[in-house]
Amino acid sequence: HEWRLDVFPNVACRPLTLLVVVVCAAALLRTVAGVAVDCSSLPSGFYCLSPSAYLWCYGQSQGAAGSCASPLVCKCGLTTENPCGWQTSTITPCYGAPGDYINTNGQTTKPLPIDDPSTDSSSAPAPSQPLYVLNRTNHLPLVIKLSPSSWRTQLSTLMAQAFYDDPNLYTPASSGYQCSFHPPPSYDHNPTQMWIARPEATTTISFTPDVTIRLPDKYAGLFLAYAMDQYGLNPSMLLGLAAKESFMPVIFNENDNSYFIVNDAKAHYDCYSATKEGLCTDLNKDGPFQVETGGMSSDVSSIAYRFYAGSLGTPKASRTPRYLTDNEFMTMPGFRAFHDSYTLDMPRAVVLTALDFHFRHNILLSMKRIGLYDALARRTTRASKDSLEFATAMYAYNRGVFDTQITTMLAGCTPTADPVTCGLDGYGGHTANIRDACLLLDLAPSSQLYDYGVTLADVNYFLDKLESTYPYDSVSGFHPSIDWAEIRADATEAFGLLQAYRKQRHPTGDSTPVISFRYDWRALLSVVRMRLPPREYLVGPSVQNYVNFWGNQLAPTLGPYVSPASFPVSFCSLPGGEVNLCSGNTETTDPCIANPLSDVCVTQCVRSAAACHTAMGSCLIASTAASQCACYTPYCACLQSACGAAFGAAQKLALSSCSSCAL
């Protein structure tokens, strides 16, 4: 539930541990916030009542109370950002001191700021405005990377490989495997097959025994493959998460009487139908992965150019992203309806959760202070590293990226310890239950893997839903125009090639042309991905707040899981990657390498070179007026080192007021 404690008047608590959390939140509201505050008359935001307690007003009459866990302190009388920070950190915006506007007795002690900090009067920032960009992590597996100019030849090359149709390529996870955030090691040399199990065994989830996991419908498998090859996510992990969060893919073993949870193989699963099959439960309408409005606002603000909350009547070519804070997005009129348009639509819910994990994974691996980088370095086996990365990601999904307990847990987790016993379990056995479901899937034998026919109509449905999650035609500085007509034409042609191969090699007798989900879908998906934008950068003010919160120190970049030299074909990339790593190229995590002179990159360069600015300021203070120009030589050298190819334009921007200095 992130760092925000909401009040759920109609929540059905499952299991008991969740009930305890809700009760504690309500008790905190009564004892800390008092009864005199009517939030409906106050600007939305977080009001620090004291250095440890705050009240969150979010447009309702009754706010939600919370407290900052030591060593964090509540720093501002009013802020729209996370109110809890380190003693030395800076929170922006920050109005007044704790208790200035509301104290622990619920009394207003000082006039509120004239400007409502939650009011949004902005649109997308002008190109000249600074825009914080966090580089992407490369700690991902490898996937097929096709070229628009030669994809037909490459597709034929794939179909000719011995591994393409080999049922023995799959092996269940080995001893010591405890689930992984990314696809398990068996995928390291599997560029084309899709392995999702339909296990005969059962497990216990949230104290419910004798249940098993099934795909809710055939369309869910198509989008789980997209999440895997575009973001590097283990589909078994995602199904395990949905099983824990909403029971969406869960059914009692005794009631398992069809291939999917739906009885009709062509049907779409509906968790909200009175006649639904399975155990799916979603009283809060947060979807199969229970993405709440607070969590989604973090996703939208961190990857703003993948979301559009404006009028759907605005043509894609006329839309521009809005780089706002998470709280600004969440308090926008209509944000709940926007949230529901994703969470209540199964395919879009999978894409949303893939983006959510992309955001969290990058924060966890990028911020040195969190401790995941150091904890991974202490472990010596693939299984132990995978287990730790998985558990850390599940904990952050459950408790949020501001939970400072994670640093203590990671620091104290010995190289051979089970991360769950180190405390990375979250509420209600969260991580442990997801792991049990994940193991049920990843340990299943080859005979229990899903394989079903995918029709051209299924491909078109997939493309229609996928296109709805790319709301912009192009985004300056990040990606050019997406030609969906060309994507559809390529996908249709690829379907014909794959279907002809499938019919010739493995005739099925189906009257409708189909390709194989297990053996062909990822190959067709690689044709689609070929023209999609690369996986996203984290951008905007909320991202900068996360980085500031965790102390600004970035961890070294970890490389791919697998060496490109061992990949079975000569065309590969990271998931959502931009270059072919198997041809000897290297992948950059910096968008400014490709476009160094864009306004975004120039301003980002100048902003990020903080050490250069500090040294320059010290030099100027210590210099006489006649000798100040000498300070610019080391300053320019520092900028050049920090900014690389963007240095020329950055120099003009930074030094435009010093034309008299000979540089």
C-alpha positions in Angstrom: 0.0 0.0 0.0 2.9 2.3 -0.6 3.6 4.9 2.1 0.0 6.2 2.0 -2.5 4.7 4.4 -6.0 5.0 2.9 -9.3 4.4 4.7 -11.3 1.6 3.3 -14.9 1.8 4.7 -16.1 -1.2 2.8 -13.0 -3.4 2.7 -13.4 -7.2 3.0 -10.3 -8.2 4.9 -8.5 -11.3 3.7 -6.4 -12.6 5.4 -6.5 -11.5 9.1 -3.2 -9.7 8.9 -4.7 -7.2 6.4 -7.5 -6.6 8.9 -4.9 -5.6 11.5 -3.4 -3.1 9.2 -6.7 -1.4 8.4 -7.7 -1.3 12.0 -4.4 0.3 13.0 -4.8 2.9 10.3 -8.2 3.8 11.5 -7.0 4.0 15.1 -4.1 6.2 14.1 -6.6 8.6 12.4 -8.6 9.0 15.6 -5.7 9.4 18.1 -3.3 11.4 16.0 -5.4 13.6 13.7 -8.1 14.4 16.2 -11.6 15.1 15.0 -11.5 18.8 14.2 -10.0 18.7 10.7 -12.3 18.8 7.6 -10.1 17.9 4.7 -12.7 18.8 2.1 -11.9 22.5 2.7 -8.1 22.1 2.5 -5.7 21.8 -0.5 -4.8 18.2 -1.2 -1.5 17.2 0.2 0.4 15.8 3.3 0.2 17.9 6.5 3.0 17.1 9.0 1.4 17.4 12.4 4.7 16.7 14.2 8.1 15.4 13.2 6.7 11.9 13.2 3.0 12.1 12.2 1.1 13.5 9.2 -2.4 13.8 7.8 -3.1 13.1 4.2 -6.0 15.2 2.7 -7.1 13.9 -0.7 -10.4 15.6 -1.5 -12.5 13.8 1.0 -13.9 15.1 4.3 -12.0 12.5 6.3 -8.3 12.4 5.7 -5.9 9.5 6.3 -3.3 9.6 9.0 0.2 8.1 8.9 3.5 8.2 10.6 7.1 8.3 9.5 9.2 5.3 10.5 12.5 6.2 12.2 15.0 7.4 11.1 12.7 9.3 8.7 11.0 12.4 9.9 8.0 14.4 8.7 9.6 17.6 7.4 7.0 20.0 6.0 3.9 21.8 7.2 2.4 20.9 3.8 3.8 19.1 0.8 2.3 17.2 -2.2 5.2 14.7 -2.1 6.2 11.9 0.2 6.2 13.7 3.6 8.8 11.4 5.2 12.5 12.1 4.5 15.9 11.7 5.9 17.2 14.5 8.2 19.5 15.7 5.4 17.2 15.3 2.5 15.2 18.1 0.7 11.5 17.8 -0.1 10.0 19.9 -2.9 7.6 21.6 -2.6 7.8 22.2 1.1 5.6 24.8 2.9 6.4 25.6 6.5 7.4 23.3 9.3 5.5 20.4 11.1 2.5 21.8 12.9 2.5 25.1 11.1 -0.8 24.4 9.4 -2.4 21.6 11.4 -1.1 20.4 14.8 -1.7 17.1 16.7 -4.8 18.6 18.2 -6.3 19.1 14.7 -6.1 22.8 15.0 -5.0 25.2 12.2 -2.2 27.3 13.6 -1.1 29.4 10.6 -2.7 30.6 7.3 -2.4 28.2 4.5 -0.2 29.0 1.5 -2.0 31.2 -1.0 -1.3 28.8 -3.9 -2.9 25.4 -3.7 0.0 23.1 -4.2 -2.2 20.4 -5.7 -3.7 22.7 -8.4 -2.5 21.8 -11.8 -2.3 24.7 -14.3 0.5 23.2 -16.4 0.5 21.1 -19.5 3.5 19.2 -20.9 6.7 21.1 -20.0 8.3 23.3 -22.7 11.3 21.6 -24.2 13.6 24.1 -22.5 12.4 23.1 -19.0 14.7 20.7 -17.1 13.3 17.2 -17.1 14.9 14.6 -14.8 15.7 11.3 -16.6 16.9 8.2 -14.8 19.0 5.8 -16.8 17.6 2.3 -17.3 19.1 -0.8 -15.8 20.6 -3.4 -18.1 20.2 -6.3 -15.6 17.9 -8.2 -17.9 17.8 -11.4 -20.0 18.3 -11.5 -23.8 15.5 -11.8 -26.4 15.2 -11.9 -30.1 15.8 -8.6 -31.9 14.6 -8.5 -35.5 15.5 -5.9 -38.1 12.8 -4.1 -40.1 14.9 -4.6 -43.3 15.6 -8.3 -42.9 13.0 -9.8 -40.5 11.6 -12.3 -43.0 15.0 -13.9 -43.5 15.6 -13.8 -39.7 12.2 -15.4 -39.1 13.0 -18.2 -41.6 16.3 -18.7 -39.8 14.5 -19.1 -36.5 12.1 -21.7 -37.9 15.0 -23.7 -39.3 16.8 -24.0 -36.0 16.6 -27.4 -34.1 15.5 -25.6 -30.9 12.4 -24.1 -32.6 10.1 -27.1 -32.3 12.1 -29.1 -29.8 9.8 -30.2 -26.9 12.9 -31.3 -25.0 14.3 -27.8 -24.9 12.2 -27.2 -21.8 13.4 -28.4 -18.4 11.7 -27.7 -15.1 13.5 -25.4 -12.7 16.4 -27.2 -10.9 17.0 -27.8 -7.2 17.6 -24.7 -5.2 15.4 -22.5 -7.5 13.1 -20.3 -5.4 11.4 -18.4 -8.2 12.9 -15.5 -10.1 11.8 -12.0 -11.1 13.1 -12.6 -14.6 12.4 -15.8 -16.6 14.2 -18.8 -15.0 17.5 -20.1 -16.3 15.9 -22.5 -18.7 15.0 -19.5 -20.9 18.7 -18.4 -21.2 19.0 -20.3 -24.5 15.3 -20.4 -25.5 14.6 -17.4 -27.8 11.3 -18.6 -29.2 9.3 -21.0 -27.1 6.7 -19.8 -24.5 6.4 -21.9 -21.4 3.5 -21.4 -19.1 2.5 -24.4 -17.1 -1.0 -25.9 -16.5 0.1 -27.9 -13.4 -1.6 -31.0 -12.1 -0.3 -30.4 -8.6 -1.9 -28.1 -6.0 -0.8 -25.5 -3.5 -2.1 -23.3 -0.7 -2.5 -19.6 -1.2 -3.7 -17.2 1.5 -4.7 -20.1 3.8 -6.8 -21.6 1.0 -5.6 -25.2 0.3 -6.0 -27.5 -2.7 -6.0 -24.8 -5.3 -4.2 -24.8 -8.6 -3.2 -22.1 -11.2 -4.7 -21.8 -14.7 -4.6 -19.1 -17.4 -7.9 -17.3 -17.0 -8.3 -17.3 -20.8 -6.1 -17.7 -23.9 -5.6 -14.0 -24.3 -3.8 -13.6 -21.0 -1.0 -15.8 -22.3 -0.4 -13.5 -25.2 0.1 -10.5 -22.9 2.2 -12.3 -20.4 4.6 -13.1 -23.3 4.7 -9.3 -24.1 5.5 -8.6 -20.5 8.3 -11.1 -20.7 9.9 -10.1 -23.9 9.4 -6.3 -23.6 10.3 -6.0 -19.9 12.0 -9.3 -18.9 9.4 -10.5 -16.4 8.8 -14.1 -15.5 5.2 -15.0 -16.4 5.1 -17.5 -13.6 5.9 -14.7 -11.2 3.2 -12.5 -12.6 0.6 -15.3 -12.3 1.8 -15.9 -8.8 1.3 -12.3 -8.0 -2.2 -12.3 -9.4 -3.0 -15.4 -7.4 -2.0 -13.8 -4.2 -3.5 -10.4 -4.9 -6.9 -11.3 -6.3 -7.1 -15.1 -6.9 -7.6 -14.3 -10.6 -5.8 -17.4 -12.0 -6.8 -19.6 -9.1 -9.4 -22.5 -9.1 -10.1 -25.3 -6.7 -8.6 -28.5 -8.1 -11.9 -30.3 -7.8 -13.6 -27.7 -10.0 -10.9 -27.7 -12.7 -12.9 -29.1 -15.7 -11.7 -27.0 -18.6 -8.4 -26.0 -20.3 -8.6 -22.4 -19.1 -10.6 -21.0 -16.2 -13.2 -20.0 -18.7 -15.2 -22.9 -20.0 -15.3 -21.6 -23.5 -11.8 -21.5 -25.1 -12.8 -18.4 -27.1 -14.3 -16.5 -24.1 -12.7 -13.6 -22.3 -12.4 -14.0 -18.5 -14.6 -11.7 -16.4 -13.8 -11.5 -12.7 -16.9 -9.3 -12.1 -19.5 -11.6 -13.7 -22.0 -13.2 -11.3 -21.4 -16.4 -13.2 -17.6 -16.3 -13.3 -15.6 -19.4 -12.9 -12.7 -19.6 -10.5 -12.0 -17.7 -7.3 -11.2 -14.2 -8.5 -12.2 -11.6 -5.9 -11.7 -7.8 -6.5 -14.0 -5.8 -4.2 -11.9 -2.7 -4.5 -11.8 -2.8 -8.3 -8.0 -2.6 -8.4 -7.7 -5.4 -10.9 -6.0 -8.8 -11.0 -2.7 -7.4 -9.6 -4.4 -5.0 -7.2 -2.8 -1.8 -8.5 -4.3 0.9 -6.2 -4.8 4.5 -7.3 -1.7 5.6 -5.3 0.5 2.9 -6.9 -0.8 3.7 -10.4 -0.2 7.5 -9.9 3.5 6.6 -9.2 3.6 4.6 -12.5 1.9 7.4 -14.5 4.2 10.1 -13.1 7.3 8.0 -13.6 6.6 6.9 -17.1 4.4 9.7 -18.2 4.9 9.3 -21.9 3.3 5.8 -21.7 0.0 7.2 -20.2 -2.5 9.7 -21.3 -5.2 10.8 -18.8 -6.8 13.5 -21.1 -9.7 13.5 -23.5 -9.8 10.4 -25.7 -11.2 12.6 -28.4 -7.8 14.3 -28.8 -6.0 12.7 -31.8 -2.8 10.9 -30.8 -0.7 13.2 -32.9 -2.0 16.2 -30.9 -1.3 14.7 -27.5 1.7 15.5 -25.3 2.8 13.9 -22.0 2.3 15.7 -18.8 5.3 15.4 -16.4 3.6 15.9 -13.1 4.1 14.5 -9.6 2.2 11.3 -8.5 0.0 13.3 -6.1 -0.9 15.8 -8.9 -2.0 13.0 -11.1 -3.9 11.2 -8.3 -5.9 14.3 -7.4 -6.8 15.1 -11.0 -10.6 14.9 -11.7 -11.3 11.6 -13.3 -8.1 9.8 -12.2 -10.1 7.0 -10.6 -12.0 6.3 -13.8 -8.6 6.4 -15.7 -7.3 3.9 -13.2 -10.3 1.6 -13.7 -9.8 1.7 -17.5 -6.6 -0.2 -16.9 -7.2 -2.4 -13.9 -10.6 -3.7 -15.0 -9.4 -4.6 -18.4 -7.3 -7.8 -18.3 -4.8 -7.1 -21.1 -4.3 -3.5 -20.1 -3.9 -4.7 -16.5 -1.0 -6.9 -17.5 0.7 -4.1 -19.3 0.1 -1.7 -16.4 1.7 -4.2 -14.0 4.6 -4.8 -16.4 5.2 -1.0 -16.4 4.9 -0.9 -12.6 7.6 -3.5 -12.1 9.7 -1.8 -14.7 9.5 1.3 -12.5 10.2 -0.5 -9.2 13.0 -2.7 -10.6 14.9 0.4 -11.9 14.6 2.2 -8.6 15.7 -0.9 -6.6 18.8 -1.5 -8.7 19.7 2.1 -9.4 19.7 3.5 -5.8 22.8 2.4 -4.0 21.4 3.2 -0.6 18.6 0.7 -0.9 21.2 -2.0 -0.7 20.1 -4.5 -3.4 23.2 -4.0 -5.5 25.5 -4.8 -2.6 23.4 -7.7 -1.4 23.4 -9.3 -4.9 27.2 -8.9 -5.0 27.6 -10.9 -1.8 25.8 -13.9 -3.4 27.7 -16.3 -5.5 25.1 -18.5 -7.3 22.5 -17.7 -9.9 19.7 -19.3 -7.8 20.5 -17.3 -4.7 20.8 -14.0 -6.7 17.5 -14.7 -8.5 15.8 -15.5 -5.2 16.9 -12.2 -3.6 16.0 -10.1 -6.6 12.6 -11.7 -6.7 11.9 -11.3 -3.0 13.0 -7.7 -3.0 10.8 -6.8 -5.9 7.8 -8.5 -4.3 8.4 -6.7 -1.0 8.7 -3.3 -2.9 5.4 -4.1 -4.7 3.7 -4.8 -1.4 5.3 -2.1 0.8 6.4 0.6 -1.7 9.7 2.1 -2.8 9.9 4.4 0.2 10.0 1.7 2.9 13.3 2.2 4.6 13.2 -1.1 6.4 14.3 -2.7 3.2 17.9 -1.4 3.7 18.2 -3.1 7.1 16.8 -6.3 5.7 19.1 -6.4 2.7 22.2 -5.5 4.7 21.5 -8.3 7.2 20.6 -11.0 4.7 23.5 -13.3 4.6 24.6 -14.7 1.2 22.9 -18.1 1.8 19.9 -17.0 3.7 16.3 -17.3 2.4 15.3 -13.7 1.6 11.8 -14.4 3.0 13.3 -15.2 6.5 15.3 -12.0 6.2 12.0 -10.0 6.4 11.3 -9.5 2.7 7.9 -11.1 2.9 5.6 -8.1 3.2 2.0 -8.3 4.7 0.2 -11.6 5.0 2.9 -13.9 3.7 2.9 -11.9 0.4 6.3 -13.0 -1.0 6.1 -16.5 0.3 2.6 -17.1 -1.2 3.7 -15.7 -4.6 6.8 -17.9 -4.5 4.7 -21.0 -3.8 2.5 -20.3 -6.8 5.5 -19.5 -9.0 7.2 -22.8 -8.0 4.0 -24.7 -8.8 4.3 -23.4 -12.4 8.1 -23.4 -12.9 8.6 -26.9 -11.5 5.9 -28.5 -13.8 7.0 -31.1 -16.4 7.0 -30.4 -20.1 3.8 -32.5 -20.6 1.9 -29.9 -18.5 2.8 -26.8 -20.5 0.1 -24.8 -22.3 -0.1 -25.0 -26.0 -3.1 -23.8 -28.0 -4.0 -22.4 -31.3 -3.7 -18.6 -31.9 -5.8 -17.3 -34.8 -5.3 -14.2 -36.9 -8.3 -12.7 -35.1 -6.5 -13.3 -31.8 -3.5 -11.5 -33.2 -5.6 -8.5 -34.2 -7.3 -8.4 -30.8 -3.9 -8.4 -29.2 -2.7 -5.5 -31.4 -5.9 -3.5 -30.7 -5.4 -3.8 -27.0 -1.7 -3.2 -27.1 -2.1 0.0 -29.2 -4.5 1.4 -26.6 -1.5 1.3 -24.1 0.7 3.4 -26.4 -1.3 6.7 -26.3 1.0 8.9 -28.2 2.0 9.0 -31.8 5.5 10.2 -31.0 7.2 11.7 -28.0 10.0 14.2 -28.5 13.3 13.0 -27.1 12.1 9.4 -26.6 10.6 7.8 -29.6 9.4 8.7 -33.2 6.0 8.0 -34.7 4.7 4.5 -34.2 3.4 3.1 -37.5 0.6 0.8 -36.3 -0.6 0.1 -39.9 2.9 -1.2 -40.7 3.0 -3.2 -37.5 -0.4 -4.8 -38.4 0.8 -5.6 -42.0 4.0 -7.2 -40.7 2.1 -9.2 -38.1 -0.4 -10.5 -40.7 2.4 -11.5 -43.1 4.4 -13.2 -40.2 1.3 -15.0 -39.2 0.9 -16.4 -42.7 4.6 -17.6 -42.7 4.3 -19.2 -39.3 1.0 -20.8 -40.1 2.3 -22.3 -43.3 5.2 -23.7 -41.4 3.0 -25.1 -38.6 0.5 -26.6 -41.1 3.3 -28.3 -43.1 5.3 -29.7 -40.1 2.5 -30.3 -37.7 -1.0 -30.5 -39.3 -3.7 -30.0 -36.8 -6.9 -30.5 -38.9 -8.2 -27.2 -37.7 -10.5 -25.5 -40.2 -9.3 -22.1 -39.0 -5.6 -21.3 -39.6 -3.7 -21.2 -36.4 -0.2 -20.9 -35.0 1.1 -22.5 -31.8 1.1 -20.5 -28.6 4.0 -22.5 -27.2 6.2 -22.7 -30.3 5.2 -19.7 -32.5 3.8 -16.8 -30.5 7.0 -15.3 -29.3 8.4 -15.4 -32.9 5.4 -13.4 -34.1 5.6 -11.1 -31.1 9.2 -10.3 -32.1 7.9 -9.0 -35.4 5.5 -6.7 -33.5 8.2 -5.6 -31.0 10.5 -4.8 -33.8 8.7 -1.5 -34.5 7.7 -0.6 -30.9 9.4 2.1 -28.9 12.2 0.8 -26.6 11.4 0.1 -22.9 10.9 3.4 -21.2 13.1 5.7 -19.2 11.9 6.9 -15.8 11.2 10.6 -16.2 9.9 13.6 -14.3 9.6 15.2 -10.9 8.5 12.2 -9.0 11.5 10.2 -10.3 13.8 13.0 -9.0 12.0 12.8 -5.7 12.7 9.1 -5.4 16.3 9.6 -6.3 16.6 12.5 -3.8 14.9 10.4 -1.1 17.5 7.6 -1.5 20.4 9.9 -1.4 21.2 10.6 -5.1 24.0 7.9 -5.2 23.5 5.6 -8.2 24.7 2.0 -8.1 27.0 0.7 -10.9 25.1 -0.7 -13.8 24.8 -4.5 -13.9 25.0 -6.1 -17.2 22.7 -8.7 -19.0 22.1 -12.0 -17.3 23.4 -13.9 -20.3 26.5 -13.3 -22.5 25.4 -12.4 -26.1 28.1 -14.8 -27.2 26.1 -17.7 -25.9 22.8 -16.7 -27.4 21.8 -19.3 -30.0 21.3 -16.8 -32.9 23.1 -13.7 -34.0 20.3 -11.2 -33.5 19.4 -10.4 -29.9 18.8 -7.5 -27.5 17.7 -6.8 -24.0 13.9 -6.8 -23.6 12.6 -3.7 -25.2 16.2 -3.0 -26.4 17.3 -0.8 -29.2 20.4 -2.5 -30.6 21.5 -6.0 -31.6 23.8 -7.1 -28.9 24.6 -10.4 -30.6 26.3 -8.5 -33.5 29.0 -7.0 -31.2 27.2 -3.8 -30.3 26.7 -2.5 -26.8 23.4 -1.2 -25.3 23.4 2.2 -23.7 21.2 3.1 -20.8 21.4 6.8 -21.6 18.9 8.4 -24.0 21.3 11.3 -24.5 23.8 9.2 -26.2 21.5 8.8 -29.2 20.2 12.4 -29.1 22.8 14.4 -27.1 21.8 17.9 -28.2 18.1 17.6 -27.5 16.8 20.2 -25.0 15.9 17.5 -22.5 19.4 16.0 -22.5 21.2 19.4 -22.4 19.2 20.5 -19.3 19.5 17.1 -17.7 23.2 17.2 -18.3 23.6 20.5 -16.6 21.4 19.6 -13.7 23.0 16.2 -13.1 26.6 17.7 -13.0 26.1 18.8 -9.4 29.7 18.3 -8.4 30.8 20.6 -11.2 28.5 23.3 -10.0 29.6 23.0 -6.4 33.3 23.2 -7.3 32.7 26.2 -9.6 30.8 28.0 -6.8 33.6 27.4 -4.3 36.2 28.6 -6.9 34.3 31.8 -7.6 33.8 32.6 -3.9 37.5 32.2 -3.3 38.6 34.2 -6.3 39.0 37.9 -7.0 37.0 39.6 -9.7 40.1 39.6 -12.0 40.8 35.9 -11.5 37.3 34.4 -11.7 37.6 33.5 -15.3 40.2 30.9 -14.4 37.5 29.0 -12.6 35.8 28.1 -15.9 38.6 25.9 -17.3 38.2 23.1 -14.7 34.5 23.7 -14.7 34.3 23.1 -18.4 36.5 20.0 -18.1 34.2 18.7 -15.4 31.1 19.3 -17.5 32.7 17.6 -20.5 33.4 14.5 -18.4 29.9 14.5 -16.9 28.0 15.3 -20.1 29.9 13.6 -22.9 28.5 14.4 -26.3 26.1 17.0 -24.9 28.9 19.1 -23.6 28.9 21.7 -26.5 25.3 22.7 -26.1 25.5 22.3 -22.3 28.4 24.7 -22.2 26.4 27.3 -24.1 23.5 26.9 -21.8 25.6 27.1 -18.6 28.0 29.8 -19.6 25.8 32.1 -21.6 26.2 34.9 -19.1 30.0 34.8 -19.2 30.8 35.9 -22.8 33.8 38.0 -21.6 35.7 34.9 -20.5 38.2 33.4 -22.9 37.4 29.7 -22.9 
